[in-house]
Amino acid sequence: MQSIKELLNKIKWDKSLDPKDFTIIYDDKGVKKEVAYSDIKQIEGRFMLLDGVEIPVYRVVEIREKGKTIFKR
């Protein structure tokens, strides 16, 4: 099984995948939030950067492709 970071990087670099098709769901202190993969500015170390906000990748609880869950913690 791929780690979350490996999957996020695959979405970014695999030319057969369109990042616009993916949605990331993460836990923000008990509240689940959704963000389009295309809103992620950078994946650096153990963090996703969204307009100056750092989100630890361990908080990702689900990844969806075109609405279908492809990863769930």
N, CA, C, O and CB atoms as a CASP TS submission, in Angstrom:
PFRMAT TS
TARGET T0000
AUTHOR 0000-0000-0000
METHOD Language model
MODEL 1
PARENT N/A
ATOM      1  N   MET     1       0.840  -1.186   0.000  1.00  0.00           N
ATOM      2  CA  MET     1       0.000   0.000   0.000  1.00  0.00           C
ATOM      3  C   MET     1       0.880   1.242   0.000  1.00  0.00           C
ATOM      4  O   MET     1       1.875   1.302   0.721  1.00  0.00           O
ATOM      5  CB  MET     1      -0.953   0.002   1.216  1.00  0.00           C
ATOM      6  N   GLN     2       0.518   2.223  -0.799  1.00  0.00           N
ATOM      7  CA  GLN     2       1.266   3.467  -0.884  1.00  0.00           C
ATOM      8  C   GLN     2       1.012   4.346   0.331  1.00  0.00           C
ATOM      9  O   GLN     2      -0.073   4.336   0.913  1.00  0.00           O
ATOM     10  CB  GLN     2       0.904   4.215  -2.157  1.00  0.00           C
ATOM     11  N   SER     3       2.035   5.105   0.700  1.00  0.00           N
ATOM     12  CA  SER     3       1.826   6.096   1.751  1.00  0.00           C
ATOM     13  C   SER     3       1.057   7.269   1.150  1.00  0.00           C
ATOM     14  O   SER     3       0.955   7.399  -0.070  1.00  0.00           O
ATOM     15  CB  SER     3       3.190   6.568   2.371  1.00  0.00           C
ATOM     16  N   ILE     4       0.524   8.110   2.009  1.00  0.00           N
ATOM     17  CA  ILE     4      -0.218   9.280   1.546  1.00  0.00           C
ATOM     18  C   ILE     4       0.695  10.178   0.714  1.00  0.00           C
ATOM     19  O   ILE     4       0.297  10.662  -0.345  1.00  0.00           O
ATOM     20  CB  ILE     4      -0.808  10.066   2.743  1.00  0.00           C
ATOM     21  N   LYS     5       1.903  10.395   1.189  1.00  0.00           N
ATOM     22  CA  LYS     5       2.828  11.269   0.464  1.00  0.00           C
ATOM     23  C   LYS     5       3.154  10.691  -0.911  1.00  0.00           C
ATOM     24  O   LYS     5       3.211  11.434  -1.890  1.00  0.00           O
ATOM     25  CB  LYS     5       4.123  11.475   1.273  1.00  0.00           C
ATOM     26  N   GLU     6       3.365   9.384  -1.000  1.00  0.00           N
ATOM     27  CA  GLU     6       3.631   8.757  -2.304  1.00  0.00           C
ATOM     28  C   GLU     6       2.458   8.951  -3.254  1.00  0.00           C
ATOM     29  O   GLU     6       2.651   9.240  -4.435  1.00  0.00           O
ATOM     30  CB  GLU     6       3.921   7.256  -2.132  1.00  0.00           C
ATOM     31  N   LEU     7       1.244   8.793  -2.741  1.00  0.00           N
ATOM     32  CA  LEU     7       0.061   8.963  -3.574  1.00  0.00           C
ATOM     33  C   LEU     7      -0.093  10.416  -4.028  1.00  0.00           C
ATOM     34  O   LEU     7      -0.425  10.665  -5.187  1.00  0.00           O
ATOM     35  CB  LEU     7      -1.187   8.512  -2.816  1.00  0.00           C
ATOM     36  N   LEU     8       0.140  11.366  -3.140  1.00  0.00           N
ATOM     37  CA  LEU     8       0.061  12.778  -3.502  1.00  0.00           C
ATOM     38  C   LEU     8       1.094  13.120  -4.586  1.00  0.00           C
ATOM     39  O   LEU     8       0.795  13.858  -5.525  1.00  0.00           O
ATOM     40  CB  LEU     8       0.279  13.663  -2.256  1.00  0.00           C
ATOM     41  N   ASN     9       2.304  12.578  -4.448  1.00  0.00           N
ATOM     42  CA  ASN     9       3.335  12.823  -5.449  1.00  0.00           C
ATOM     43  C   ASN     9       2.999  12.139  -6.773  1.00  0.00           C
ATOM     44  O   ASN     9       3.282  12.683  -7.841  1.00  0.00           O
ATOM     45  CB  ASN     9       4.690  12.340  -4.938  1.00  0.00           C
ATOM     46  N   LYS    10       2.402  10.958  -6.711  1.00  0.00           N
ATOM     47  CA  LYS    10       2.003  10.263  -7.942  1.00  0.00           C
ATOM     48  C   LYS    10       0.974  11.102  -8.707  1.00  0.00           C
ATOM     49  O   LYS    10       1.057  11.234  -9.928  1.00  0.00           O
ATOM     50  CB  LYS    10       1.421   8.855  -7.616  1.00  0.00           C
ATOM     51  N   ILE    11       0.012  11.661  -7.983  1.00  0.00           N
ATOM     52  CA  ILE    11      -1.000  12.509  -8.625  1.00  0.00           C
ATOM     53  C   ILE    11      -0.325  13.694  -9.318  1.00  0.00           C
ATOM     54  O   ILE    11      -0.729  14.099 -10.408  1.00  0.00           O
ATOM     55  CB  ILE    11      -2.040  13.012  -7.583  1.00  0.00           C
ATOM     56  N   LYS    12       0.691  14.235  -8.685  1.00  0.00           N
ATOM     57  CA  LYS    12       1.387  15.399  -9.235  1.00  0.00           C
ATOM     58  C   LYS    12       2.214  15.047 -10.474  1.00  0.00           C
ATOM     59  O   LYS    12       2.206  15.793 -11.454  1.00  0.00           O
ATOM     60  CB  LYS    12       2.288  16.014  -8.172  1.00  0.00           C
ATOM     61  N   TRP    13       2.923  13.925 -10.438  1.00  0.00           N
ATOM     62  CA  TRP    13       3.911  13.632 -11.472  1.00  0.00           C
ATOM     63  C   TRP    13       3.464  12.641 -12.542  1.00  0.00           C
ATOM     64  O   TRP    13       4.046  12.618 -13.626  1.00  0.00           O
ATOM     65  CB  TRP    13       5.129  13.116 -10.834  1.00  0.00           C
ATOM     66  N   ASP    14       2.460  11.830 -12.276  1.00  0.00           N
ATOM     67  CA  ASP    14       2.017  10.824 -13.254  1.00  0.00           C
ATOM     68  C   ASP    14       1.212  11.520 -14.352  1.00  0.00           C
ATOM     69  O   ASP    14       0.125  12.041 -14.104  1.00  0.00           O
ATOM     70  CB  ASP    14       1.160   9.701 -12.564  1.00  0.00           C
ATOM     71  N   LYS    15       1.758  11.520 -15.556  1.00  0.00           N
ATOM     72  CA  LYS    15       1.129  12.231 -16.678  1.00  0.00           C
ATOM     73  C   LYS    15      -0.214  11.634 -17.083  1.00  0.00           C
ATOM     74  O   LYS    15      -0.994  12.291 -17.772  1.00  0.00           O
ATOM     75  CB  LYS    15       2.055  12.228 -17.871  1.00  0.00           C
ATOM     76  N   SER    16      -0.498  10.395 -16.665  1.00  0.00           N
ATOM     77  CA  SER    16      -1.785   9.775 -17.006  1.00  0.00           C
ATOM     78  C   SER    16      -2.904  10.217 -16.062  1.00  0.00           C
ATOM     79  O   SER    16      -4.072   9.908 -16.297  1.00  0.00           O
ATOM     80  CB  SER    16      -1.658   8.254 -16.973  1.00  0.00           C
ATOM     81  N   LEU    17      -2.550  10.940 -14.997  1.00  0.00           N
ATOM     82  CA  LEU    17      -3.538  11.424 -14.027  1.00  0.00           C
ATOM     83  C   LEU    17      -3.706  12.938 -14.166  1.00  0.00           C
ATOM     84  O   LEU    17      -2.738  13.657 -14.411  1.00  0.00           O
ATOM     85  CB  LEU    17      -3.112  11.056 -12.577  1.00  0.00           C
ATOM     86  N   ASP    18      -4.939  13.410 -14.007  1.00  0.00           N
ATOM     87  CA  ASP    18      -5.219  14.840 -14.038  1.00  0.00           C
ATOM     88  C   ASP    18      -5.473  15.320 -12.609  1.00  0.00           C
ATOM     89  O   ASP    18      -6.492  14.964 -12.019  1.00  0.00           O
ATOM     90  CB  ASP    18      -6.441  15.155 -14.961  1.00  0.00           C
ATOM     91  N   PRO    19      -4.569  16.120 -12.042  1.00  0.00           N
ATOM     92  CA  PRO    19      -4.744  16.598 -10.668  1.00  0.00           C
ATOM     93  C   PRO    19      -6.096  17.260 -10.404  1.00  0.00           C
ATOM     94  O   PRO    19      -6.567  17.268  -9.267  1.00  0.00           O
ATOM     95  CB  PRO    19      -3.656  17.567 -10.339  1.00  0.00           C
ATOM     96  N   LYS    20      -6.731  17.822 -11.453  1.00  0.00           N
ATOM     97  CA  LYS    20      -8.030  18.472 -11.280  1.00  0.00           C
ATOM     98  C   LYS    20      -9.129  17.483 -10.925  1.00  0.00           C
ATOM     99  O   LYS    20     -10.202  17.889 -10.478  1.00  0.00           O
ATOM    100  CB  LYS    20      -8.409  19.220 -12.539  1.00  0.00           C
ATOM    101  N   ASP    21      -8.881  16.186 -11.117  1.00  0.00           N
ATOM    102  CA  ASP    21      -9.876  15.155 -10.808  1.00  0.00           C
ATOM    103  C   ASP    21      -9.862  14.733  -9.342  1.00  0.00           C
ATOM    104  O   ASP    21     -10.701  13.933  -8.928  1.00  0.00           O
ATOM    105  CB  ASP    21      -9.643  13.945 -11.677  1.00  0.00           C
ATOM    106  N   PHE    22      -8.930  15.252  -8.553  1.00  0.00           N
ATOM    107  CA  PHE    22      -8.736  14.760  -7.191  1.00  0.00           C
ATOM    108  C   PHE    22      -9.153  15.762  -6.123  1.00  0.00           C
ATOM    109  O   PHE    22      -8.969  16.971  -6.262  1.00  0.00           O
ATOM    110  CB  PHE    22      -7.300  14.391  -6.990  1.00  0.00           C
ATOM    111  N   THR    23      -9.716  15.217  -5.060  1.00  0.00           N
ATOM    112  CA  THR    23     -10.110  15.984  -3.879  1.00  0.00           C
ATOM    113  C   THR    23      -9.437  15.356  -2.669  1.00  0.00           C
ATOM    114  O   THR    23      -9.421  14.135  -2.517  1.00  0.00           O
ATOM    115  CB  THR    23     -11.671  16.017  -3.705  1.00  0.00           C
ATOM    116  N   ILE    24      -8.884  16.196  -1.816  1.00  0.00           N
ATOM    117  CA  ILE    24      -8.214  15.757  -0.599  1.00  0.00           C
ATOM    118  C   ILE    24      -9.096  16.136   0.581  1.00  0.00           C
ATOM    119  O   ILE    24      -9.530  17.283   0.697  1.00  0.00           O
ATOM    120  CB  ILE    24      -6.785  16.389  -0.468  1.00  0.00           C
ATOM    121  N   ILE    25      -9.361  15.168   1.459  1.00  0.00           N
ATOM    122  CA  ILE    25     -10.132  15.432   2.676  1.00  0.00           C
ATOM    123  C   ILE    25      -9.170  15.260   3.852  1.00  0.00           C
ATOM    124  O   ILE    25      -8.513  14.228   3.991  1.00  0.00           O
ATOM    125  CB  ILE    25     -11.394  14.464   2.802  1.00  0.00           C
ATOM    126  N   TYR    26      -9.102  16.286   4.687  1.00  0.00           N
ATOM    127  CA  TYR    26      -8.200  16.201   5.839  1.00  0.00           C
ATOM    128  C   TYR    26      -8.934  16.609   7.111  1.00  0.00           C
ATOM    129  O   TYR    26      -9.959  17.289   7.072  1.00  0.00           O
ATOM    130  CB  TYR    26      -6.954  17.093   5.628  1.00  0.00           C
ATOM    131  N   ASP    27      -8.382  16.175   8.231  1.00  0.00           N
ATOM    132  CA  ASP    27      -8.953  16.456   9.541  1.00  0.00           C
ATOM    133  C   ASP    27      -8.281  17.707  10.103  1.00  0.00           C
ATOM    134  O   ASP    27      -7.063  17.744  10.276  1.00  0.00           O
ATOM    135  CB  ASP    27      -8.779  15.240  10.507  1.00  0.00           C
ATOM    136  N   ASP    28      -9.077  18.714  10.382  1.00  0.00           N
ATOM    137  CA  ASP    28      -8.577  19.950  10.971  1.00  0.00           C
ATOM    138  C   ASP    28      -9.169  20.079  12.370  1.00  0.00           C
ATOM    139  O   ASP    28     -10.193  20.731  12.576  1.00  0.00           O
ATOM    140  CB  ASP    28      -8.935  21.193  10.086  1.00  0.00           C
ATOM    141  N   LYS    29      -8.497  19.440  13.322  1.00  0.00           N
ATOM    142  CA  LYS    29      -8.915  19.467  14.736  1.00  0.00           C
ATOM    143  C   LYS    29     -10.352  18.996  14.909  1.00  0.00           C
ATOM    144  O   LYS    29     -11.161  19.648  15.569  1.00  0.00           O
ATOM    145  CB  LYS    29      -8.767  20.878  15.309  1.00  0.00           C
ATOM    146  N   GLY    30     -10.655  17.844  14.298  1.00  0.00           N
ATOM    147  CA  GLY    30     -11.967  17.240  14.454  1.00  0.00           C
ATOM    148  C   GLY    30     -12.976  17.617  13.386  1.00  0.00           C
ATOM    149  O   GLY    30     -14.069  17.051  13.347  1.00  0.00           O
ATOM    150  N   VAL    31     -12.636  18.555  12.523  1.00  0.00           N
ATOM    151  CA  VAL    31     -13.521  18.984  11.440  1.00  0.00           C
ATOM    152  C   VAL    31     -12.912  18.530  10.111  1.00  0.00           C
ATOM    153  O   VAL    31     -11.774  18.871   9.788  1.00  0.00           O
ATOM    154  CB  VAL    31     -13.735  20.543  11.463  1.00  0.00           C
ATOM    155  N   LYS    32     -13.688  17.756   9.348  1.00  0.00           N
ATOM    156  CA  LYS    32     -13.187  17.314   8.047  1.00  0.00           C
ATOM    157  C   LYS    32     -13.353  18.436   7.033  1.00  0.00           C
ATOM    158  O   LYS    32     -14.427  19.022   6.899  1.00  0.00           O
ATOM    159  CB  LYS    32     -13.925  16.035   7.570  1.00  0.00           C
ATOM    160  N   LYS    33     -12.265  18.722   6.323  1.00  0.00           N
ATOM    161  CA  LYS    33     -12.275  19.772   5.311  1.00  0.00           C
ATOM    162  C   LYS    33     -11.841  19.178   3.978  1.00  0.00           C
ATOM    163  O   LYS    33     -11.006  18.276   3.924  1.00  0.00           O
ATOM    164  CB  LYS    33     -11.349  20.952   5.719  1.00  0.00           C
ATOM    165  N   GLU    34     -12.428  19.705   2.900  1.00  0.00           N
ATOM    166  CA  GLU    34     -12.098  19.260   1.554  1.00  0.00           C
ATOM    167  C   GLU    34     -11.338  20.352   0.830  1.00  0.00           C
ATOM    168  O   GLU    34     -11.619  21.541   0.981  1.00  0.00           O
ATOM    169  CB  GLU    34     -13.367  18.873   0.773  1.00  0.00           C
ATOM    170  N   VAL    35     -10.367  19.918   0.041  1.00  0.00           N
ATOM    171  CA  VAL    35      -9.605  20.856  -0.774  1.00  0.00           C
ATOM    172  C   VAL    35      -9.320  20.175  -2.116  1.00  0.00           C
ATOM    173  O   VAL    35      -9.015  18.984  -2.169  1.00  0.00           O
ATOM    174  CB  VAL    35      -8.269  21.296  -0.052  1.00  0.00           C
ATOM    175  N   ALA    36      -9.423  20.935  -3.174  1.00  0.00           N
ATOM    176  CA  ALA    36      -9.086  20.402  -4.489  1.00  0.00           C
ATOM    177  C   ALA    36      -7.574  20.201  -4.548  1.00  0.00           C
ATOM    178  O   ALA    36      -6.810  21.027  -4.049  1.00  0.00           O
ATOM    179  CB  ALA    36      -9.577  21.356  -5.634  1.00  0.00           C
ATOM    180  N   TYR    37      -7.154  19.108  -5.156  1.00  0.00           N
ATOM    181  CA  TYR    37      -5.715  18.860  -5.255  1.00  0.00           C
ATOM    182  C   TYR    37      -5.022  20.043  -5.924  1.00  0.00           C
ATOM    183  O   TYR    37      -3.903  20.393  -5.549  1.00  0.00           O
ATOM    184  CB  TYR    37      -5.437  17.558  -6.043  1.00  0.00           C
ATOM    185  N   SER    38      -5.658  20.652  -6.890  1.00  0.00           N
ATOM    186  CA  SER    38      -5.057  21.770  -7.615  1.00  0.00           C
ATOM    187  C   SER    38      -4.809  22.993  -6.719  1.00  0.00           C
ATOM    188  O   SER    38      -4.068  23.896  -7.106  1.00  0.00           O
ATOM    189  CB  SER    38      -5.950  22.162  -8.778  1.00  0.00           C
ATOM    190  N   ASP    39      -5.420  23.030  -5.527  1.00  0.00           N
ATOM    191  CA  ASP    39      -5.192  24.121  -4.581  1.00  0.00           C
ATOM    192  C   ASP    39      -3.909  23.935  -3.774  1.00  0.00           C
ATOM    193  O   ASP    39      -3.449  24.861  -3.105  1.00  0.00           O
ATOM    194  CB  ASP    39      -6.372  24.241  -3.640  1.00  0.00           C
ATOM    195  N   ILE    40      -3.337  22.741  -3.840  1.00  0.00           N
ATOM    196  CA  ILE    40      -2.089  22.476  -3.123  1.00  0.00           C
ATOM    197  C   ILE    40      -0.960  23.147  -3.892  1.00  0.00           C
ATOM    198  O   ILE    40      -0.721  22.831  -5.058  1.00  0.00           O
ATOM    199  CB  ILE    40      -1.828  20.932  -2.963  1.00  0.00           C
ATOM    200  N   LYS    41      -0.275  24.059  -3.246  1.00  0.00           N
ATOM    201  CA  LYS    41       0.808  24.801  -3.895  1.00  0.00           C
ATOM    202  C   LYS    41       2.089  23.979  -3.950  1.00  0.00           C
ATOM    203  O   LYS    41       2.845  24.052  -4.919  1.00  0.00           O
ATOM    204  CB  LYS    41       1.066  26.116  -3.162  1.00  0.00           C
ATOM    205  N   GLN    42       2.329  23.186  -2.885  1.00  0.00           N
ATOM    206  CA  GLN    42       3.577  22.433  -2.807  1.00  0.00           C
ATOM    207  C   GLN    42       3.429  21.340  -1.763  1.00  0.00           C
ATOM    208  O   GLN    42       2.687  21.484  -0.791  1.00  0.00           O
ATOM    209  CB  GLN    42       4.773  23.361  -2.467  1.00  0.00           C
ATOM    210  N   ILE    43       4.145  20.249  -1.977  1.00  0.00           N
ATOM    211  CA  ILE    43       4.255  19.198  -0.961  1.00  0.00           C
ATOM    212  C   ILE    43       5.713  19.205  -0.548  1.00  0.00           C
ATOM    213  O   ILE    43       6.602  18.887  -1.338  1.00  0.00           O
ATOM    214  CB  ILE    43       3.786  17.759  -1.501  1.00  0.00           C
ATOM    215  N   GLU    44       5.941  19.572   0.697  1.00  0.00           N
ATOM    216  CA  GLU    44       7.299  19.767   1.179  1.00  0.00           C
ATOM    217  C   GLU    44       7.487  19.006   2.488  1.00  0.00           C
ATOM    218  O   GLU    44       6.816  19.285   3.482  1.00  0.00           O
ATOM    219  CB  GLU    44       7.605  21.272   1.368  1.00  0.00           C
ATOM    220  N   GLY    45       8.396  18.054   2.479  1.00  0.00           N
ATOM    221  CA  GLY    45       8.609  17.251   3.677  1.00  0.00           C
ATOM    222  C   GLY    45       7.337  16.525   4.053  1.00  0.00           C
ATOM    223  O   GLY    45       6.813  15.743   3.260  1.00  0.00           O
ATOM    224  N   ARG    46       6.838  16.767   5.231  1.00  0.00           N
ATOM    225  CA  ARG    46       5.609  16.114   5.700  1.00  0.00           C
ATOM    226  C   ARG    46       4.406  17.056   5.682  1.00  0.00           C
ATOM    227  O   ARG    46       3.433  16.842   6.406  1.00  0.00           O
ATOM    228  CB  ARG    46       5.813  15.574   7.108  1.00  0.00           C
ATOM    229  N   PHE    47       4.476  18.099   4.855  1.00  0.00           N
ATOM    230  CA  PHE    47       3.406  19.091   4.818  1.00  0.00           C
ATOM    231  C   PHE    47       2.927  19.372   3.397  1.00  0.00           C
ATOM    232  O   PHE    47       3.694  19.294   2.437  1.00  0.00           O
ATOM    233  CB  PHE    47       3.873  20.378   5.465  1.00  0.00           C
ATOM    234  N   MET    48       1.629  19.703   3.287  1.00  0.00           N
ATOM    235  CA  MET    48       1.055  20.247   2.064  1.00  0.00           C
ATOM    236  C   MET    48       0.923  21.745   2.318  1.00  0.00           C
ATOM    237  O   MET    48       0.477  22.158   3.389  1.00  0.00           O
ATOM    238  CB  MET    48      -0.349  19.566   1.691  1.00  0.00           C
ATOM    239  N   LEU    49       1.304  22.548   1.351  1.00  0.00           N
ATOM    240  CA  LEU    49       1.196  23.995   1.504  1.00  0.00           C
ATOM    241  C   LEU    49       0.026  24.513   0.686  1.00  0.00           C
ATOM    242  O   LEU    49      -0.047  24.296  -0.523  1.00  0.00           O
ATOM    243  CB  LEU    49       2.503  24.692   1.080  1.00  0.00           C
ATOM    244  N   LEU    50      -0.894  25.206   1.365  1.00  0.00           N
ATOM    245  CA  LEU    50      -2.087  25.785   0.736  1.00  0.00           C
ATOM    246  C   LEU    50      -2.111  27.271   1.049  1.00  0.00           C
ATOM    247  O   LEU    50      -2.448  27.658   2.168  1.00  0.00           O
ATOM    248  CB  LEU    50      -3.402  25.085   1.235  1.00  0.00           C
ATOM    249  N   ASP    51      -1.765  28.095   0.100  1.00  0.00           N
ATOM    250  CA  ASP    51      -1.798  29.554   0.300  1.00  0.00           C
ATOM    251  C   ASP    51      -1.241  29.969   1.654  1.00  0.00           C
ATOM    252  O   ASP    51      -1.899  30.691   2.403  1.00  0.00           O
ATOM    253  CB  ASP    51      -3.219  30.067   0.163  1.00  0.00           C
ATOM    254  N   GLY    52      -0.045  29.521   1.968  1.00  0.00           N
ATOM    255  CA  GLY    52       0.607  29.914   3.209  1.00  0.00           C
ATOM    256  C   GLY    52       0.235  29.079   4.429  1.00  0.00           C
ATOM    257  O   GLY    52       0.819  29.265   5.497  1.00  0.00           O
ATOM    258  N   VAL    53      -0.711  28.176   4.297  1.00  0.00           N
ATOM    259  CA  VAL    53      -1.123  27.308   5.406  1.00  0.00           C
ATOM    260  C   VAL    53      -0.458  25.949   5.231  1.00  0.00           C
ATOM    261  O   VAL    53      -0.537  25.346   4.161  1.00  0.00           O
ATOM    262  CB  VAL    53      -2.682  27.163   5.469  1.00  0.00           C
ATOM    263  N   GLU    54       0.195  25.471   6.283  1.00  0.00           N
ATOM    264  CA  GLU    54       0.831  24.155   6.243  1.00  0.00           C
ATOM    265  C   GLU    54      -0.101  23.121   6.856  1.00  0.00           C
ATOM    266  O   GLU    54      -0.553  23.281   7.989  1.00  0.00           O
ATOM    267  CB  GLU    54       2.190  24.171   6.986  1.00  0.00           C
ATOM    268  N   ILE    55      -0.388  22.055   6.104  1.00  0.00           N
ATOM    269  CA  ILE    55      -1.234  20.971   6.598  1.00  0.00           C
ATOM    270  C   ILE    55      -0.374  19.712   6.638  1.00  0.00           C
ATOM    271  O   ILE    55       0.135  19.289   5.600  1.00  0.00           O
ATOM    272  CB  ILE    55      -2.516  20.769   5.696  1.00  0.00           C
ATOM    273  N   PRO    56      -0.202  19.106   7.804  1.00  0.00           N
ATOM    274  CA  PRO    56       0.568  17.861   7.862  1.00  0.00           C
ATOM    275  C   PRO    56      -0.120  16.766   7.040  1.00  0.00           C
ATOM    276  O   PRO    56      -1.338  16.605   7.116  1.00  0.00           O
ATOM    277  CB  PRO    56       0.745  17.399   9.329  1.00  0.00           C
ATOM    278  N   VAL    57       0.661  16.014   6.253  1.00  0.00           N
ATOM    279  CA  VAL    57       0.055  14.980   5.416  1.00  0.00           C
ATOM    280  C   VAL    57      -0.597  13.878   6.248  1.00  0.00           C
ATOM    281  O   VAL    57      -1.480  13.179   5.753  1.00  0.00           O
ATOM    282  CB  VAL    57       1.103  14.377   4.494  1.00  0.00           C
ATOM    283  N   TYR    58      -0.173  13.709   7.515  1.00  0.00           N
ATOM    284  CA  TYR    58      -0.805  12.680   8.343  1.00  0.00           C
ATOM    285  C   TYR    58      -2.268  13.010   8.653  1.00  0.00           C
ATOM    286  O   TYR    58      -3.016  12.138   9.095  1.00  0.00           O
ATOM    287  CB  TYR    58      -0.029  12.510   9.644  1.00  0.00           C
ATOM    288  N   ARG    59      -2.680  14.258   8.425  1.00  0.00           N
ATOM    289  CA  ARG    59      -4.077  14.634   8.661  1.00  0.00           C
ATOM    290  C   ARG    59      -5.002  14.277   7.505  1.00  0.00           C
ATOM    291  O   ARG    59      -6.222  14.373   7.632  1.00  0.00           O
ATOM    292  CB  ARG    59      -4.166  16.108   8.927  1.00  0.00           C
ATOM    293  N   VAL    60      -4.417  13.858   6.360  1.00  0.00           N
ATOM    294  CA  VAL    60      -5.235  13.441   5.222  1.00  0.00           C
ATOM    295  C   VAL    60      -5.957  12.151   5.603  1.00  0.00           C
ATOM    296  O   VAL    60      -5.322  11.169   5.988  1.00  0.00           O
ATOM    297  CB  VAL    60      -4.361  13.241   3.930  1.00  0.00           C
ATOM    298  N   VAL    61      -7.281  12.157   5.494  1.00  0.00           N
ATOM    299  CA  VAL    61      -8.073  10.984   5.855  1.00  0.00           C
ATOM    300  C   VAL    61      -8.706  10.311   4.641  1.00  0.00           C
ATOM    301  O   VAL    61      -9.137   9.161   4.716  1.00  0.00           O
ATOM    302  CB  VAL    61      -9.153  11.375   6.839  1.00  0.00           C
ATOM    303  N   GLU    62      -8.761  11.035   3.519  1.00  0.00           N
ATOM    304  CA  GLU    62      -9.386  10.457   2.330  1.00  0.00           C
ATOM    305  C   GLU    62      -8.914  11.203   1.082  1.00  0.00           C
ATOM    306  O   GLU    62      -8.678  12.411   1.109  1.00  0.00           O
ATOM    307  CB  GLU    62     -10.933  10.506   2.442  1.00  0.00           C
ATOM    308  N   ILE    63      -8.784  10.447  -0.013  1.00  0.00           N
ATOM    309  CA  ILE    63      -8.492  11.037  -1.313  1.00  0.00           C
ATOM    310  C   ILE    63      -9.511  10.480  -2.289  1.00  0.00           C
ATOM    311  O   ILE    63      -9.740   9.272  -2.354  1.00  0.00           O
ATOM    312  CB  ILE    63      -7.017  10.737  -1.780  1.00  0.00           C
ATOM    313  N   ARG    64     -10.124  11.391  -3.054  1.00  0.00           N
ATOM    314  CA  ARG    64     -11.138  10.984  -4.030  1.00  0.00           C
ATOM    315  C   ARG    64     -10.699  11.383  -5.431  1.00  0.00           C
ATOM    316  O   ARG    64     -10.112  12.444  -5.641  1.00  0.00           O
ATOM    317  CB  ARG    64     -12.511  11.615  -3.695  1.00  0.00           C
ATOM    318  N   GLU    65     -10.999  10.502  -6.388  1.00  0.00           N
ATOM    319  CA  GLU    65     -10.780  10.786  -7.796  1.00  0.00           C
ATOM    320  C   GLU    65     -12.138  10.792  -8.475  1.00  0.00           C
ATOM    321  O   GLU    65     -12.826   9.772  -8.510  1.00  0.00           O
ATOM    322  CB  GLU    65      -9.813   9.742  -8.453  1.00  0.00           C
ATOM    323  N   LYS    66     -12.523  11.940  -9.015  1.00  0.00           N
ATOM    324  CA  LYS    66     -13.838  12.113  -9.653  1.00  0.00           C
ATOM    325  C   LYS    66     -14.965  11.645  -8.729  1.00  0.00           C
ATOM    326  O   LYS    66     -15.928  11.025  -9.180  1.00  0.00           O
ATOM    327  CB  LYS    66     -13.895  11.336 -10.988  1.00  0.00           C
ATOM    328  N   GLY    67     -14.837  11.947  -7.431  1.00  0.00           N
ATOM    329  CA  GLY    67     -15.868  11.605  -6.457  1.00  0.00           C
ATOM    330  C   GLY    67     -15.773  10.206  -5.878  1.00  0.00           C
ATOM    331  O   GLY    67     -16.470   9.897  -4.911  1.00  0.00           O
ATOM    332  N   LYS    68     -14.928   9.352  -6.442  1.00  0.00           N
ATOM    333  CA  LYS    68     -14.785   7.978  -5.958  1.00  0.00           C
ATOM    334  C   LYS    68     -13.579   7.893  -5.018  1.00  0.00           C
ATOM    335  O   LYS    68     -12.488   8.349  -5.358  1.00  0.00           O
ATOM    336  CB  LYS    68     -14.627   6.982  -7.150  1.00  0.00           C
ATOM    337  N   THR    69     -13.783   7.309  -3.839  1.00  0.00           N
ATOM    338  CA  THR    69     -12.720   7.188  -2.858  1.00  0.00           C
ATOM    339  C   THR    69     -11.658   6.209  -3.351  1.00  0.00           C
ATOM    340  O   THR    69     -11.957   5.061  -3.682  1.00  0.00           O
ATOM    341  CB  THR    69     -13.285   6.736  -1.503  1.00  0.00           C
ATOM    342  N   ILE    70     -10.404   6.687  -3.393  1.00  0.00           N
ATOM    343  CA  ILE    70      -9.292   5.811  -3.781  1.00  0.00           C
ATOM    344  C   ILE    70      -8.346   5.561  -2.609  1.00  0.00           C
ATOM    345  O   ILE    70      -7.505   4.663  -2.664  1.00  0.00           O
ATOM    346  CB  ILE    70      -8.515   6.422  -4.956  1.00  0.00           C
ATOM    347  N   PHE    71      -8.486   6.358  -1.546  1.00  0.00           N
ATOM    348  CA  PHE    71      -7.706   6.164  -0.323  1.00  0.00           C
ATOM    349  C   PHE    71      -8.569   6.605   0.849  1.00  0.00           C
ATOM    350  O   PHE    71      -9.209   7.655   0.810  1.00  0.00           O
ATOM    351  CB  PHE    71      -6.350   6.964  -0.364  1.00  0.00           C
ATOM    352  N   LYS    72      -8.574   5.791   1.882  1.00  0.00           N
ATOM    353  CA  LYS    72      -9.306   6.165   3.100  1.00  0.00           C
ATOM    354  C   LYS    72      -8.564   5.591   4.280  1.00  0.00           C
ATOM    355  O   LYS    72      -8.177   4.422   4.286  1.00  0.00           O
ATOM    356  CB  LYS    72     -10.788   5.657   3.070  1.00  0.00           C
ATOM    357  N   ARG    73      -8.371   6.429   5.282  1.00  0.00           N
ATOM    358  CA  ARG    73      -7.690   6.008   6.495  1.00  0.00           C
ATOM    359  C   ARG    73      -8.730   5.600   7.501  1.00  0.00           C
ATOM    360  O   ARG    73      -8.389   5.203   8.615  1.00  0.00           O
ATOM    361  CB  ARG    73      -6.781   7.124   7.058  1.00  0.00           C
TER
END
